[in-house]
Amino acid sequence: FDTEDDYINDREGWYIDDVTISGAGFQGVTTPVNASLQFSTTFTLAEGENVISVTAERTEYDPELTGTASVTGSLDTVPSIIRLHPVTSPSNQQYQTISGNVTETNFERLMIYKNDVLKYSTTVLGTGDTFSQSILLSEGTNNIMVKVTDSVGLAANVTATIELDTTGPVFNDVFTSRYD
């Protein structure tokens, strides 16, 4: 003990004994805590978004201890619905617009194939979940497939066949003149 002055500071100082610590954090009882509390149960989920909430209570304390947690998830078991607008077949126009709309909560990708070759792909639908893309046709039969996949891997598709005919009729002279 030193107050940095020259008067009466040659004594031993204070002695502290019988210290008691108290407060809300310690009540004098030690209890082991099991930190790996686990549980399991089965839920019947509805199609679409689901919120599961869990509340735990410890009623032997005053006040009671409670805790709440929740998790959000989505159940998707239904493939997309694709409505393809009518196409013109046969046609003499090399380009045809493939359009329609998609009903899908978890839309991920739309692809348009012509004769099994990918010609268009998008992850964004237009207003009202519509799509529209011009496709270059080949002379003859064109098999068009519109395929939609969702974020859980479900896929749906619709098809259309378009015949492209850009060749005019051919006239064969079947009559020959007898006087040639």
TATAPE-V973200 format. One record per residue. RES is the residue in three letters. BURIAL is I if it has 16 or more other C-alpha atoms within 10 Angstrom, else O. Layout:
RES:BURIAL, RES:BURIAL
//
This chain:
PHE:O, ASP:O, THR:O, GLU:O, ASP:O, ASP:O, TYR:O, ILE:O, ASN:O, ASP:O, ARG:O, GLU:O, GLY:O, TRP:O, TYR:O, ILE:O, ASP:O, ASP:O, VAL:O, THR:O, ILE:O, SER:O, GLY:O, ALA:O, GLY:O, PHE:O, GLN:O, GLY:O, VAL:O, THR:O, THR:O, PRO:O, VAL:O, ASN:O, ALA:O, SER:O, LEU:O, GLN:O, PHE:O, SER:O, THR:O, THR:O, PHE:O, THR:O, LEU:O, ALA:O, GLU:O, GLY:O, GLU:O, ASN:O, VAL:O, ILE:O, SER:O, VAL:O, THR:O, ALA:O, GLU:O, ARG:O, THR:O, GLU:O, TYR:O, ASP:O, PRO:O, GLU:O, LEU:O, THR:O, GLY:O, THR:O, ALA:O, SER:O, VAL:O, THR:O, GLY:O, SER:O, LEU:O, ASP:I, THR:O, VAL:O, PRO:I, SER:I, ILE:O, ILE:I, ARG:O, LEU:I, HIS:O, PRO:O, VAL:O, THR:O, SER:I, PRO:O, SER:I, ASN:I, GLN:O, GLN:O, TYR:O, GLN:I, THR:O, ILE:I, SER:I, GLY:I, ASN:I, VAL:I, THR:O, GLU:I, THR:O, ASN:I, PHE:I, GLU:I, ARG:I, LEU:I, MET:I, ILE:I, TYR:I, LYS:I, ASN:O, ASP:O, VAL:O, LEU:O, LYS:O, TYR:O, SER:O, THR:O, THR:O, VAL:O, LEU:I, GLY:O, THR:O, GLY:O, ASP:O, THR:I, PHE:I, SER:O, GLN:O, SER:O, ILE:I, LEU:O, LEU:I, SER:I, GLU:I, GLY:O, THR:I, ASN:I, ASN:I, ILE:I, MET:I, VAL:I, LYS:I, VAL:I, THR:I, ASP:I, SER:O, VAL:O, GLY:O, LEU:I, ALA:I, ALA:O, ASN:I, VAL:O, THR:O, ALA:I, THR:I, ILE:I, GLU:I, LEU:I, ASP:I, THR:O, THR:O, GLY:O, PRO:O, VAL:O, PHE:O, ASN:O, ASP:O, VAL:O, PHE:O, THR:O, SER:O, ARG:O, TYR:O, ASP:O
//
